[in-house]
Amino acid sequence: MAKVAAKRVTAKIEGDFVVFLIGMRINKFWKLHKWLPVFQAMPKMIRELERHPESGFLGHIMSLGVIVQYWRSFEQLEAYARDANQLHWPAWVAFNKSVGKSRDDVGIWHETYRVRAGEYECVYSGMPTFGLAKASATVDAVGPLESARGRLGATALTGRDQPGTYRVTEPSRKTEEVRPTEPSGNPGKSPNPAAEADPTHAFSSEQK
């Protein structure tokens, strides 16, 4: 059993990252040959990714029907999804052949979120190392990190210009005021056009 931390902690991750959610819905339970391969495929992919940290895969949360994945970048997620030598691509092809024109037999969905550096917050109380904290690192949720607003402020101040420099203090101590700085780079720059594509779904209806 995972060790439970008897305190409140938050996650600390430097730079941009990606949160990828994927899940399935069994619409016709009696069509076992349609949904069982899907159900069995994702745990195998997770184990494959865990053996290759260079892929950009940071970690995951596994639950019935939904899997949360953390990635270093969308480009690395996309590269894995399109690699014919990895488990994902053959599973995607096999699923599309299996469902044919009966896509209502089993539902598949995914959502991808690109998170800019410092623009996140989370807290874990009385929990084992979990979620984003497990995929990155943890710090005690004290001082300015005690509240959601404080955690967002702290990561916004340090996430871009000074990675890894959380201002953590004891609640009884005063902290020096720090003014937010302009984010680096061009704030008006458009998102990466690759993010507009939808190639990462193992079971998309579009033929690639």
Residue frames as a rotation matrix with the C-alpha (Angstrom) as fourth column:
MET 1
0.575 0.818 0.000 0.00
0.818 -0.575 0.000 0.00
0.000 0.000 -1.000 0.00
ALA 2
-0.019 -0.569 0.822 1.25
0.491 -0.722 -0.488 3.49
0.871 0.395 0.293 -0.89
LYS 3
-0.523 -0.280 -0.805 2.46
0.852 -0.219 -0.476 5.60
-0.043 -0.935 0.353 2.03
VAL 4
0.491 0.781 0.387 0.00
0.723 -0.613 0.320 8.32
0.486 0.123 -0.865 3.03
ALA 5
-0.681 -0.688 0.250 1.37
0.465 -0.671 -0.578 11.79
0.565 -0.277 0.777 3.86
ALA 6
0.107 0.737 -0.667 -0.37
0.994 -0.073 0.079 13.20
0.010 -0.671 -0.741 6.93
LYS 7
-0.365 -0.217 -0.905 -0.16
0.274 -0.955 0.118 16.77
-0.890 -0.205 0.408 5.65
ARG 8
0.797 0.603 -0.007 -1.18
0.224 -0.306 -0.925 19.00
-0.560 0.736 -0.380 2.77
VAL 9
-0.380 -0.925 0.011 1.13
0.297 -0.111 0.948 19.17
-0.876 0.363 0.317 -0.24
THR 10
0.718 0.512 -0.472 1.03
-0.298 -0.386 -0.873 20.59
-0.629 0.768 -0.124 -3.75
ALA 11
0.591 -0.475 0.652 2.79
0.753 0.616 -0.234 19.76
-0.291 0.629 0.721 -7.01
LYS 12
0.355 -0.575 -0.737 5.85
-0.375 -0.810 0.451 21.52
-0.856 0.116 -0.503 -8.39
ILE 13
0.314 -0.243 0.918 6.54
0.801 0.587 -0.119 21.15
-0.510 0.773 0.379 -12.11
GLU 14
-0.251 -0.514 -0.820 8.73
-0.049 -0.839 0.541 23.39
-0.967 0.176 0.185 -14.24
GLY 15
-0.935 -0.205 -0.290 7.82
-0.258 -0.171 0.951 24.55
-0.245 0.964 0.107 -17.72
ASP 16
-0.106 0.910 -0.400 4.82
-0.992 -0.067 0.110 23.80
0.073 0.408 0.910 -19.91
PHE 17
-0.909 -0.121 0.398 3.13
-0.154 0.987 -0.050 20.41
-0.387 -0.107 -0.916 -19.81
VAL 18
-0.497 0.740 -0.453 0.14
-0.641 0.038 0.766 18.55
0.584 0.672 0.455 -21.24
VAL 19
-0.590 0.443 0.675 -2.80
-0.412 0.553 -0.724 16.84
-0.694 -0.705 -0.143 -19.55
PHE 20
-0.624 0.321 -0.713 -4.42
-0.634 0.325 0.701 14.14
0.457 0.890 0.001 -21.68
LEU 21
-0.357 0.615 0.703 -7.68
-0.591 0.434 -0.680 12.43
-0.723 -0.658 0.209 -20.68
ILE 22
-0.603 0.191 -0.775 -8.92
-0.645 0.455 0.614 9.33
0.470 0.870 -0.151 -22.47
GLY 23
-0.571 0.465 0.677 -11.88
-0.476 0.484 -0.734 7.09
-0.669 -0.741 -0.055 -21.76
MET 24
-0.887 0.339 -0.314 -14.43
-0.098 0.525 0.845 4.66
0.451 0.780 -0.433 -23.11
ARG 25
-0.360 0.854 0.374 -18.14
-0.807 -0.085 -0.584 3.99
-0.467 -0.513 0.720 -22.73
ILE 26
-0.974 0.081 0.211 -19.66
0.153 0.925 0.349 0.56
-0.167 0.372 -0.913 -23.28
ASN 27
-0.525 0.814 -0.250 -22.91
-0.842 -0.539 0.013 1.13
-0.125 0.217 0.968 -25.16
LYS 28
0.560 0.662 -0.497 -23.72
-0.717 0.688 0.109 -2.48
0.414 0.296 0.861 -26.00
PHE 29
0.102 -0.564 0.819 -22.38
-0.891 0.314 0.327 -4.86
-0.442 -0.764 -0.471 -23.36
TRP 30
0.646 0.241 0.724 -23.20
-0.062 0.962 -0.266 -7.97
-0.761 0.127 0.636 -25.39
LYS 31
0.923 -0.385 0.005 -20.77
0.014 0.020 -1.000 -6.93
0.384 0.923 0.023 -28.15
LEU 32
0.784 -0.621 0.005 -17.78
0.100 0.135 0.986 -8.10
-0.613 -0.772 0.168 -26.15
HIS 33
0.214 -0.739 0.639 -15.57
0.929 0.356 0.101 -8.42
-0.302 0.572 0.763 -29.22
LYS 34
0.450 0.004 0.893 -15.92
0.523 -0.811 -0.261 -4.66
0.723 0.585 -0.367 -29.83
TRP 35
0.731 -0.070 0.679 -15.16
-0.418 -0.833 0.363 -3.17
0.540 -0.549 -0.638 -26.41
LEU 36
0.928 -0.371 0.023 -12.94
0.204 0.558 0.804 -5.77
-0.311 -0.742 0.594 -24.70
PRO 37
0.253 -0.892 0.375 -9.89
0.934 0.123 -0.337 -5.11
0.254 0.435 0.864 -26.93
VAL 38
0.225 -0.106 0.969 -10.23
0.031 -0.993 -0.116 -1.39
0.974 0.057 -0.220 -26.15
PHE 39
0.902 0.211 0.377 -10.46
-0.361 -0.111 0.926 -2.10
0.237 -0.971 -0.024 -22.43
GLN 40
0.786 -0.614 0.072 -7.35
0.495 0.695 0.521 -4.26
-0.369 -0.374 0.851 -22.54
ALA 41
0.458 -0.627 0.630 -5.26
0.710 -0.169 -0.684 -2.03
0.535 0.761 0.368 -24.80
MET 42
0.637 -0.174 0.751 -4.71
-0.238 -0.971 -0.023 1.05
0.733 -0.164 -0.660 -22.64
PRO 43
0.864 -0.377 0.333 -3.05
-0.304 0.136 0.943 -0.62
-0.401 -0.916 0.002 -19.60
LYS 44
0.524 -0.699 0.487 -0.57
0.783 0.620 0.046 -2.22
-0.334 0.358 0.872 -22.01
MET 45
0.430 -0.335 0.838 0.21
0.489 -0.694 -0.529 1.19
0.759 0.638 -0.135 -23.52
ILE 46
0.846 -0.086 0.526 0.71
-0.445 -0.658 0.607 2.68
0.294 -0.748 -0.596 -20.06
ARG 47
0.745 -0.596 0.299 3.21
0.156 0.591 0.791 -0.05
-0.649 -0.543 0.534 -19.15
GLU 48
0.398 -0.588 0.704 5.01
0.906 0.132 -0.402 0.55
0.143 0.798 0.585 -22.45
LEU 49
0.557 -0.126 0.821 5.25
0.078 -0.976 -0.202 4.28
0.827 0.177 -0.534 -21.76
GLU 50
0.925 -0.194 0.327 6.50
-0.362 -0.188 0.913 3.75
-0.116 -0.963 -0.244 -18.21
ARG 51
0.559 -0.755 0.342 9.42
0.629 0.656 0.417 1.77
-0.539 -0.018 0.842 -19.63
HIS 52
-0.161 -0.585 0.795 10.37
0.945 -0.325 -0.047 4.74
0.286 0.743 0.605 -21.85
PRO 53
0.303 0.270 -0.914 10.54
0.680 -0.733 0.009 8.00
-0.668 -0.624 -0.406 -19.85
GLU 54
-0.731 -0.633 -0.256 12.35
0.240 -0.589 0.772 9.57
-0.639 0.503 0.582 -22.81
SER 55
-0.453 0.651 0.609 8.99
0.864 0.151 0.481 9.50
0.221 0.744 -0.631 -24.62
GLY 56
-0.785 0.174 0.595 7.88
-0.192 -0.981 0.034 12.54
0.589 -0.087 0.803 -22.63
PHE 57
0.304 0.884 -0.355 5.29
0.125 0.332 0.935 10.58
0.945 -0.328 -0.009 -20.65
LEU 58
-0.450 -0.491 0.746 5.37
-0.563 -0.493 -0.663 11.86
0.694 -0.718 -0.054 -17.05
GLY 59
-0.972 0.168 0.163 2.74
-0.041 0.562 -0.826 9.77
-0.231 -0.810 -0.539 -15.30
HIS 60
-0.526 0.837 -0.150 -0.92
-0.182 0.062 0.981 8.86
0.831 0.544 0.119 -15.09
ILE 61
-0.603 0.518 0.607 -4.01
-0.643 0.135 -0.754 8.24
-0.472 -0.845 0.252 -12.98
MET 62
-0.839 0.307 -0.449 -5.83
-0.118 0.703 0.701 5.02
0.531 0.641 -0.554 -13.83
SER 63
-0.599 0.726 0.339 -9.53
-0.447 0.049 -0.893 4.66
-0.665 -0.686 0.295 -13.04
LEU 64
-0.449 0.494 0.745 -12.41
0.628 0.767 -0.130 2.68
-0.635 0.409 -0.655 -14.46
GLY 65
0.505 0.732 0.458 -13.47
0.819 -0.239 -0.521 4.30
-0.271 0.638 -0.720 -17.72
VAL 66
0.952 -0.195 0.236 -11.07
-0.098 -0.925 -0.367 7.27
0.290 0.326 -0.900 -17.57
ILE 67
0.329 -0.913 -0.243 -7.28
0.934 0.277 0.225 7.59
-0.138 -0.301 0.944 -17.62
VAL 68
0.976 -0.145 -0.161 -5.48
-0.146 -0.989 0.003 10.88
-0.159 0.021 -0.987 -16.92
GLN 69
0.426 -0.884 0.193 -2.05
0.904 0.409 -0.124 11.19
0.031 0.227 0.973 -18.49
TYR 70
0.772 -0.311 -0.554 0.63
-0.110 -0.924 0.365 13.85
-0.625 -0.221 -0.748 -17.97
TRP 71
0.534 -0.583 0.612 3.06
0.844 0.332 -0.421 14.63
0.042 0.742 0.669 -20.80
ARG 72
-0.282 -0.745 -0.605 5.99
0.637 -0.617 0.462 16.99
-0.718 -0.254 0.648 -21.21
SER 73
-0.661 0.059 -0.748 4.68
-0.465 -0.814 0.347 18.29
-0.589 0.578 0.566 -24.54
PHE 74
0.494 0.869 -0.030 1.96
-0.469 0.237 -0.851 17.81
-0.732 0.434 0.525 -27.15
GLU 75
0.283 -0.455 -0.844 4.61
-0.932 0.075 -0.353 17.05
0.224 0.887 -0.403 -29.74
GLN 76
-0.784 -0.609 0.125 5.83
-0.618 0.745 -0.251 14.04
0.060 -0.274 -0.960 -27.73
LEU 77
-0.257 0.805 0.535 2.27
-0.262 0.475 -0.840 12.83
-0.930 -0.356 0.089 -27.17
GLU 78
0.631 0.493 -0.599 1.61
-0.657 -0.070 -0.750 13.13
-0.412 0.867 0.280 -30.90
ALA 79
-0.182 -0.797 -0.576 4.86
-0.944 0.306 -0.126 11.36
0.276 0.521 -0.808 -31.78
TYR 80
-0.818 -0.068 0.571 3.89
-0.338 0.860 -0.383 8.37
-0.465 -0.506 -0.727 -29.63
ALA 81
0.116 0.979 0.166 0.37
-0.297 0.193 -0.935 8.28
-0.948 0.059 0.313 -31.07
ARG 82
0.726 0.186 -0.662 1.69
-0.661 -0.074 -0.746 8.12
-0.188 0.980 0.069 -34.65
ASP 83
-0.337 -0.941 -0.021 4.57
-0.928 0.328 0.179 5.69
-0.162 0.080 -0.984 -34.09
ALA 84
0.475 0.567 -0.673 3.74
-0.736 0.675 0.050 2.45
0.483 0.472 0.738 -35.91
ASN 85
-0.263 -0.680 -0.684 6.37
-0.070 0.720 -0.690 0.63
0.962 -0.134 -0.237 -33.83
GLN 86
-0.919 0.038 0.393 4.54
-0.395 -0.109 -0.912 1.31
0.008 -0.993 0.115 -30.56
LEU 87
-0.794 0.599 0.105 1.33
0.533 0.769 -0.353 -0.29
-0.292 -0.224 -0.930 -29.24
HIS 88
-0.337 0.726 -0.599 -0.95
-0.072 -0.654 -0.753 2.69
-0.939 -0.210 0.273 -29.84
TRP 89
-0.460 0.117 -0.880 -0.99
-0.838 -0.383 0.387 2.78
-0.292 0.916 0.274 -33.63
PRO 90
-0.894 0.145 -0.425 -1.84
-0.092 0.868 0.488 -0.91
0.439 0.475 -0.763 -34.23
ALA 91
-0.669 0.685 -0.289 -4.60
0.609 0.282 -0.742 -0.69
-0.426 -0.672 -0.605 -31.59
TRP 92
-0.340 0.512 -0.789 -6.05
-0.369 -0.844 -0.388 2.38
-0.865 0.159 0.476 -33.31
VAL 93
-0.638 0.037 -0.769 -6.05
-0.759 0.141 0.636 0.64
0.132 0.989 -0.062 -36.71
ALA 94
-0.913 0.268 -0.307 -7.57
0.275 0.961 0.021 -2.56
0.301 -0.066 -0.951 -35.31
PHE 95
-0.559 0.741 -0.372 -10.34
0.343 -0.202 -0.918 -0.64
-0.755 -0.640 -0.141 -33.55
ASN 96
-0.330 0.429 -0.841 -11.36
-0.712 -0.698 -0.077 1.24
-0.620 0.573 0.536 -36.67
LYS 97
-0.733 0.045 -0.679 -11.53
-0.510 0.623 0.593 -1.99
0.450 0.781 -0.434 -38.64
SER 98
-0.899 0.353 -0.259 -13.53
0.438 0.755 -0.489 -3.64
0.023 -0.553 -0.833 -35.89
VAL 99
-0.452 0.771 -0.449 -16.22
0.148 -0.431 -0.890 -1.00
-0.880 -0.468 0.081 -35.45
GLY 100
-0.660 0.182 0.728 -16.71
0.750 0.126 0.649 -0.35
0.026 0.975 -0.220 -39.16
LYS 101
-0.549 0.548 0.631 -20.00
-0.008 -0.759 0.651 1.51
0.836 0.353 0.421 -39.51
SER 102
0.472 0.755 -0.455 -21.27
0.445 0.242 0.862 0.56
0.761 -0.609 -0.222 -36.02
ARG 103
-0.524 -0.777 0.349 -19.56
0.141 -0.483 -0.864 3.26
0.840 -0.403 0.362 -33.98
ASP 104
0.066 0.608 0.791 -22.40
-0.790 -0.452 0.414 3.32
0.610 -0.652 0.450 -31.48
ASP 105
0.540 0.096 -0.836 -21.34
0.215 0.945 0.248 -0.06
0.813 -0.314 0.490 -30.06
VAL 106
0.293 -0.523 -0.800 -18.59
0.946 0.034 0.324 1.44
-0.142 -0.852 0.504 -27.91
GLY 107
0.948 0.079 0.310 -17.84
0.134 -0.978 -0.158 5.09
0.290 0.191 -0.938 -27.17
ILE 108
0.080 -0.969 -0.233 -14.31
0.997 0.074 0.032 6.47
-0.014 -0.235 0.972 -27.13
TRP 109
0.902 0.200 0.384 -13.29
0.230 -0.973 -0.032 10.00
0.367 0.117 -0.923 -26.17
HIS 110
-0.036 -0.879 -0.475 -10.27
0.999 -0.031 -0.019 12.08
0.002 -0.476 0.880 -25.28
GLU 111
0.966 0.201 0.162 -9.42
0.195 -0.980 0.051 15.63
0.169 -0.017 -0.985 -24.26
THR 112
0.053 -0.998 -0.025 -6.02
0.951 0.058 -0.302 17.34
0.303 -0.008 0.953 -24.48
TYR 113
0.974 0.217 -0.063 -5.00
0.225 -0.900 0.373 20.40
0.025 -0.377 -0.926 -22.44
ARG 114
0.036 -0.973 0.227 -1.77
0.682 -0.142 -0.717 22.34
0.730 0.180 0.659 -22.97
VAL 115
0.851 0.232 -0.471 -0.85
0.523 -0.442 0.728 23.95
-0.039 -0.866 -0.498 -19.64
ARG 116
0.430 -0.708 0.561 1.50
0.023 -0.612 -0.790 26.91
0.903 0.352 -0.247 -19.76
ALA 117
-0.420 -0.737 -0.529 4.22
0.574 0.235 -0.784 27.17
0.703 -0.633 0.325 -17.14
GLY 118
-0.994 -0.079 -0.076 2.86
0.106 -0.523 -0.846 28.24
0.027 -0.849 0.528 -13.77
GLU 119
-0.500 0.866 0.015 -0.81
-0.820 -0.479 0.311 28.22
0.277 0.143 0.950 -14.82
TYR 120
0.015 0.491 -0.871 -2.01
0.084 0.867 0.491 25.38
0.996 -0.081 -0.028 -12.61
GLU 121
-0.429 -0.200 0.881 -2.74
-0.866 -0.185 -0.464 24.64
0.255 -0.962 -0.094 -8.97
CYS 122
0.239 0.475 -0.847 -3.49
-0.094 0.880 0.466 21.51
0.967 -0.032 0.255 -6.98
VAL 123
-0.265 -0.325 0.908 -3.54
-0.942 -0.115 -0.316 20.24
0.207 -0.939 -0.275 -3.41
TYR 124
0.080 0.202 -0.976 -3.41
-0.037 0.979 0.199 16.80
0.996 0.020 0.085 -1.81
SER 125
-0.163 -0.045 0.986 -4.37
-0.940 -0.297 -0.169 16.28
0.300 -0.954 0.006 1.84
GLY 126
0.006 0.113 0.994 -3.85
-0.672 0.737 -0.080 12.97
-0.741 -0.667 0.080 3.60
MET 127
0.916 0.312 -0.253 -2.97
-0.381 0.474 -0.794 11.35
-0.127 0.823 0.553 0.29
PRO 128
0.260 -0.853 0.453 -0.18
0.598 0.511 0.618 9.17
-0.759 0.110 0.642 -1.06
THR 129
-0.577 -0.490 -0.653 1.86
-0.237 -0.664 0.709 10.82
-0.781 0.564 0.267 -3.80
PHE 130
-0.037 0.794 0.607 -0.75
0.690 0.460 -0.559 11.21
-0.722 0.399 -0.565 -6.52
GLY 131
0.792 0.587 0.168 -1.65
0.507 -0.479 -0.717 12.80
-0.341 0.653 -0.677 -9.84
LEU 132
0.792 -0.484 0.373 0.44
-0.012 -0.623 -0.782 15.72
0.610 0.615 -0.499 -11.02
ALA 133
0.564 -0.594 0.573 2.50
-0.813 -0.278 0.511 15.56
-0.144 -0.755 -0.640 -7.83
LYS 134
0.496 -0.355 0.793 3.50
0.064 0.925 0.374 11.98
-0.866 -0.135 0.481 -8.64
ALA 135
0.726 -0.172 0.666 4.32
0.688 0.160 -0.708 12.99
0.015 0.972 0.235 -12.21
SER 136
0.464 -0.568 0.680 6.56
-0.043 -0.781 -0.623 15.85
0.885 0.260 -0.387 -11.02
ALA 137
-0.656 -0.646 -0.390 7.55
0.424 0.112 -0.899 16.77
0.624 -0.755 0.200 -7.45
THR 138
0.461 0.856 -0.236 5.88
0.665 -0.157 0.730 17.87
0.587 -0.493 -0.642 -4.22
VAL 139
-0.745 -0.550 0.377 6.24
0.088 -0.642 -0.762 20.77
0.661 -0.535 0.526 -1.82
ASP 140
-0.577 0.538 -0.614 4.40
0.786 0.161 -0.598 21.40
-0.222 -0.828 -0.515 1.46
ALA 141
-0.082 0.657 0.749 1.27
0.586 -0.576 0.570 23.52
0.807 0.485 -0.338 1.04
VAL 142
0.162 0.027 -0.987 2.21
0.932 -0.333 0.144 26.12
-0.325 -0.942 -0.079 3.64
GLY 143
-0.583 -0.392 -0.712 2.49
0.269 -0.920 0.286 29.89
-0.767 -0.025 0.641 3.67
PRO 144
-0.398 0.432 -0.809 1.37
-0.760 -0.650 0.027 31.35
-0.514 0.625 0.587 0.32
LEU 145
-0.763 0.078 -0.642 0.68
-0.432 0.678 0.595 27.81
0.482 0.731 -0.484 -0.93
GLU 146
-0.872 0.462 0.165 -2.08
0.079 0.465 -0.882 27.20
-0.484 -0.756 -0.442 1.61
SER 147
0.110 0.969 -0.220 -4.86
-0.142 -0.204 -0.969 28.57
-0.984 0.138 0.115 -0.64
ALA 148
0.337 0.100 0.936 -5.77
0.823 0.451 -0.345 27.90
-0.457 0.887 0.069 -4.26
ARG 149
0.977 0.036 0.208 -5.27
0.136 -0.863 -0.486 31.58
0.162 0.504 -0.849 -5.11
GLY 150
0.569 -0.818 0.081 -1.91
-0.615 -0.358 0.703 31.59
-0.546 -0.449 -0.707 -3.36
ARG 151
0.055 -0.541 0.839 -0.76
0.302 0.810 0.503 28.48
-0.952 0.226 0.208 -5.21
LEU 152
0.614 0.205 0.762 -1.74
0.787 -0.083 -0.611 29.98
-0.062 0.975 -0.213 -8.55
GLY 153
0.963 -0.266 0.042 0.04
-0.264 -0.964 -0.036 33.21
0.050 0.023 -0.998 -7.64
ALA 154
0.360 -0.879 0.313 3.19
-0.412 0.151 0.899 31.39
-0.837 -0.452 -0.308 -6.57
THR 155
0.045 -0.334 0.941 3.40
0.654 0.722 0.225 29.27
-0.755 0.605 0.251 -9.69
ALA 156
0.821 0.285 0.495 2.60
0.566 -0.518 -0.641 32.25
0.074 0.807 -0.587 -11.92
LEU 157
0.850 -0.524 -0.056 5.44
-0.481 -0.816 0.322 34.24
-0.214 -0.246 -0.945 -10.34
THR 158
0.036 -0.931 0.362 8.02
-0.641 0.256 0.723 31.49
-0.766 -0.258 -0.588 -10.57
GLY 159
0.484 0.255 0.837 6.88
0.194 0.902 -0.387 29.09
-0.853 0.350 0.387 -13.27
ARG 160
0.919 -0.068 0.387 8.30
0.382 -0.081 -0.921 30.98
0.093 0.994 -0.048 -16.25
ASP 161
0.690 -0.637 0.344 11.03
-0.401 -0.732 -0.551 33.41
0.603 0.242 -0.760 -15.28
GLN 162
-0.302 -0.789 0.535 12.58
-0.923 0.101 -0.372 31.56
0.239 -0.606 -0.759 -12.34
PRO 163
0.422 0.533 -0.733 11.76
-0.391 0.837 0.383 27.86
0.818 0.125 0.562 -12.60
GLY 164
0.164 -0.307 -0.938 12.05
0.579 0.799 -0.160 25.92
0.798 -0.517 0.309 -9.38
THR 165
-0.840 -0.528 0.126 12.02
0.237 -0.567 -0.789 28.94
0.488 -0.633 0.601 -7.03
TYR 166
0.237 0.959 -0.157 8.81
0.522 0.010 0.853 28.57
0.819 -0.285 -0.498 -5.02
ARG 167
-0.554 -0.320 0.769 8.53
-0.423 -0.688 -0.590 31.12
0.717 -0.652 0.246 -2.21
VAL 168
0.316 0.630 -0.709 7.52
0.323 0.631 0.705 28.81
0.892 -0.452 -0.004 0.64
THR 169
-0.638 -0.481 0.602 7.41
-0.389 -0.473 -0.790 30.23
0.665 -0.738 0.115 4.16
GLU 170
-0.733 0.414 -0.540 5.93
0.676 0.533 -0.508 29.24
0.077 -0.738 -0.671 7.47
PRO 171
0.160 0.913 0.376 2.45
0.772 -0.353 0.529 30.79
0.615 0.206 -0.761 8.06
SER 172
0.661 0.123 -0.741 3.73
0.689 -0.490 0.533 32.83
-0.298 -0.863 -0.409 11.03
ARG 173
-0.345 -0.883 -0.318 6.47
0.575 -0.466 0.672 34.55
-0.742 0.049 0.669 9.02
LYS 174
0.528 0.472 -0.706 6.11
-0.208 -0.734 -0.647 37.53
-0.823 0.488 -0.289 6.72
THR 175
0.072 -0.494 0.867 7.01
0.869 0.457 0.188 37.24
-0.489 0.740 0.462 3.08
GLU 176
-0.606 -0.400 -0.687 8.42
0.034 -0.876 0.480 39.90
-0.795 0.268 0.545 0.86
GLU 177
0.515 0.843 -0.157 6.03
-0.095 -0.126 -0.987 41.24
-0.852 0.524 0.015 -1.76
VAL 178
-0.665 -0.671 0.327 6.89
0.244 0.219 0.945 40.11
-0.705 0.709 0.018 -5.26
ARG 179
0.049 0.682 -0.729 5.35
-0.641 -0.539 -0.547 41.81
-0.766 0.494 0.411 -8.26
PRO 180
0.516 0.181 0.837 4.29
0.403 0.811 -0.424 39.58
-0.756 0.556 0.346 -11.18
THR 181
-0.463 -0.712 -0.527 6.53
-0.293 -0.439 0.850 39.84
-0.836 0.548 -0.005 -14.22
GLU 182
0.358 0.542 -0.760 5.55
-0.894 -0.035 -0.446 39.70
-0.269 0.839 0.472 -17.84
PRO 183
0.648 -0.111 0.754 5.71
0.099 0.993 0.061 36.15
-0.755 0.036 0.654 -19.20
SER 184
-0.419 -0.877 -0.233 8.64
-0.257 -0.131 0.957 35.44
-0.871 0.461 -0.170 -21.45
GLY 185
-0.663 0.137 0.736 8.09
0.685 0.507 0.523 35.11
-0.301 0.851 -0.430 -25.16
ASN 186
-0.923 0.377 0.073 5.51
-0.264 -0.761 0.592 36.82
0.279 0.528 0.803 -27.33
PRO 187
-0.693 0.684 0.230 2.11
-0.044 0.278 -0.959 36.84
-0.720 -0.675 -0.163 -25.52
GLY 188
0.131 0.790 -0.599 0.33
-0.743 -0.322 -0.587 37.40
-0.657 0.522 0.545 -28.81
LYS 189
-0.723 -0.503 -0.474 1.86
-0.691 0.518 0.504 34.40
-0.008 0.692 -0.722 -30.52
SER 190
0.322 0.887 -0.330 -0.64
-0.881 0.408 0.238 31.87
0.346 0.214 0.913 -31.80
PRO 191
0.399 -0.140 0.906 -0.69
-0.527 0.774 0.351 28.35
-0.750 -0.618 0.235 -30.35
ASN 192
-0.722 -0.686 0.089 1.24
-0.388 0.508 0.769 25.64
-0.573 0.520 -0.633 -32.12
PRO 193
-0.111 0.730 -0.674 -0.86
-0.989 -0.015 0.146 24.70
0.096 0.683 0.724 -35.18
ALA 194
-0.674 -0.180 -0.716 -0.09
-0.246 0.969 -0.012 21.05
0.697 0.168 -0.698 -34.45
ALA 195
-0.946 0.319 0.063 -2.24
0.011 0.225 -0.974 21.30
-0.325 -0.921 -0.216 -31.34
GLU 196
-0.257 0.896 -0.363 -5.27
-0.868 -0.379 -0.322 22.01
-0.426 0.232 0.875 -33.52
ALA 197
-0.341 0.098 -0.935 -4.98
-0.613 0.731 0.300 18.59
0.713 0.675 -0.189 -35.10
ASP 198
0.349 0.532 0.771 -6.62
-0.917 0.362 0.166 15.60
-0.191 -0.766 0.614 -33.48
PRO 199
0.144 -0.376 -0.915 -4.15
-0.660 0.653 -0.372 12.77
0.737 0.658 -0.154 -34.13
THR 200
-0.660 -0.646 0.383 -3.66
-0.686 0.312 -0.657 11.41
0.305 -0.697 -0.649 -30.66
HIS 201
0.174 0.801 0.573 -6.87
-0.909 0.355 -0.220 9.51
-0.379 -0.482 0.790 -30.23
ALA 202
-0.726 -0.498 0.475 -6.24
-0.344 0.860 0.375 5.81
-0.596 0.109 -0.796 -30.39
PHE 203
-0.525 0.639 0.562 -9.64
0.688 0.707 -0.162 5.30
-0.501 0.301 -0.811 -31.87
SER 204
-0.434 0.334 -0.837 -10.43
-0.404 -0.902 -0.152 8.30
-0.806 0.272 0.526 -34.08
SER 205
0.469 0.693 0.547 -12.83
0.249 0.491 -0.835 7.79
-0.847 0.528 0.057 -36.96
GLU 206
0.737 -0.248 -0.628 -10.57
-0.639 -0.560 -0.528 9.66
-0.220 0.791 -0.571 -39.37
GLN 207
0.794 -0.553 0.253 -8.16
0.595 0.792 -0.134 7.52
-0.126 0.257 0.958 -41.33
LYS 208
0.529 -0.689 -0.495 -4.65
-0.308 -0.700 0.645 8.90
-0.791 -0.188 -0.582 -40.99
